Amino acid sequence: MTKKLEKELKKLNVKRDKLSKFLSKQNKKTLPANQRALLTEQKQAMAKYAKVLKLRIKDLKEAAK
């Protein structure tokens, strides 16, 4: 099960990195403020999700010992 979670975490991190790069390249003229705010919130949610996945992976590995 940890392998599946690790794969999911890796995919999530790739998507989060792409979103971060996208946001850093945008300016007020190319991306409306509301969209920028929503994408920033999405990025924060992805970070929280990644944190939970890491905690689950750690917990499963410790339980397997």
Sequence and secondary structure as in RCSB ss.txt:
>XXXX:A:sequence
MTKKLEKELKKLNVKRDKLSKFLSKQNKKTLPANQRALLTEQKQAMAKYAKVLKLRIKDLKEAAK
>XXXX:A:secstr
 HHHHHHHHHHHHHHHHHHHHHHHH  TTTS HHHHHHHHHHHHHHHHHHHHHHHHHHHHHHHH 
